[in-house]
Amino acid sequence: MRYLIFYHPDVKREDLPSVPSNIKGRIKRAIEDRLLKEPLKYGHPLKRSLKGYRKLRVGDYRIVFRVDKNAVIVLKIGHRKDVYDRVEGRF
């Protein structure tokens, strides 16, 4: 089953400009290779206040997303040190 990808508006405006260019390619490949095909297999579920959301690890960066039927909604892409603190404002 192929999934559709939707991005929160702040992902392209705020998140991606702060990601180093060599990591951007890895993130793009991870989204295309993993999230488009099997997001439930590759994404690990989050706990506590982020229950119902999942993460995909790409080096030191994380992609926080939610699966809704045949759609993957990417809420945040950021460094592991602060990605979980900043994602809560995007619900």
C-alpha positions in Angstrom: 0.0 0.0 0.0 1.3 3.4 -0.9 0.8 6.3 1.5 0.4 10.0 0.8 2.7 12.5 2.5 1.4 15.7 4.0 3.6 18.3 5.7 2.7 20.7 8.5 3.2 24.2 7.0 6.0 25.0 9.4 8.1 22.0 8.3 9.2 23.7 5.0 9.3 27.2 6.5 11.1 26.6 9.8 12.4 23.1 10.1 14.2 22.3 6.8 16.2 25.6 6.6 17.9 24.7 9.9 18.9 21.1 8.8 22.4 20.8 7.3 22.3 20.1 3.5 24.0 16.7 3.7 21.3 15.5 6.2 18.4 16.9 4.0 19.2 14.3 1.3 19.1 11.5 3.9 15.8 12.7 5.3 14.3 12.9 1.8 15.4 9.3 1.1 14.1 8.1 4.4 10.7 9.6 3.7 10.5 8.2 0.2 11.9 4.7 1.1 10.3 4.2 4.4 7.3 6.4 5.1 5.7 6.2 1.7 5.8 2.4 1.8 5.5 1.2 5.4 5.3 3.9 8.0 4.0 1.6 10.7 6.9 -0.8 10.3 9.7 1.8 10.3 8.2 4.5 12.7 8.5 3.8 16.4 5.5 4.9 18.6 6.0 7.7 21.0 4.7 7.8 24.6 3.2 10.2 27.1 2.0 13.4 25.7 2.9 12.3 22.1 1.0 9.1 22.3 -0.6 8.4 18.9 2.4 9.9 17.0 5.5 8.1 15.7 9.1 8.9 15.0 11.6 8.0 12.3 15.3 8.3 13.2 17.7 9.7 10.6 21.1 10.0 12.3 20.7 12.7 15.0 17.5 14.0 13.4 14.0 12.8 14.0 10.8 13.0 11.8 7.7 13.1 14.0 4.6 12.0 12.1 1.1 10.6 12.5 -0.5 7.9 10.3 -4.1 8.5 9.3 -5.6 5.8 7.1 -3.5 6.1 3.9 -1.9 9.4 4.8 1.3 10.3 6.7 1.3 13.7 8.3 4.8 15.0 9.1 4.6 17.4 12.0 8.2 18.2 12.8 11.7 17.5 11.5 14.5 18.4 13.9 17.5 17.5 16.0 16.9 14.9 18.7 17.8 17.3 21.5 14.7 19.5 21.1 12.4 18.0 18.5 10.0 16.5 21.1 9.7 19.8 23.1 8.9 21.8 20.0 6.4 19.5 18.3 3.6 19.9 20.8 2.7 23.4 19.5 1.9 21.9 16.1 -1.1 19.6 17.1 
